[in-house]
């Protein structure tokens, strides 16, 4: 199990395994948050402290971004559509070995496609 916590510890989630791949998205929200998203199915994620988050929903109302009411860290998002999707902000994982994580750039601003760097795997540290 891998722990995902905000800075103050009020929001606490667990996922079955640490991510091996994360997505950095350049859409208007994600680039401001500076989050690195790791995708899981909602059934894989246990949210121990869901009452302490403040959800942010905007635009087409597809996703709710959850932040800690106390320290302000954005810990995860959850889809509001019928398709169950969820992502945790991998920056909330203490001790994650980033040398083992592939960081993919997603163009959520314009094309909704992954922007692969020349040579493909260049983002693997
Ligand atoms: Zn907090």
Boltz pocket constraint, residues with backbone or C-beta under 6 A from the ligand:
constraints:
  - pocket:
      binder: B
      contacts: [[A, 6], [A, 7], [A, 8], [A, 9], [A, 10], [A, 11], [A, 68], [A, 69], [A, 70], [A, 71], [A, 72], [A, 73]]
      max_distance: 6.0
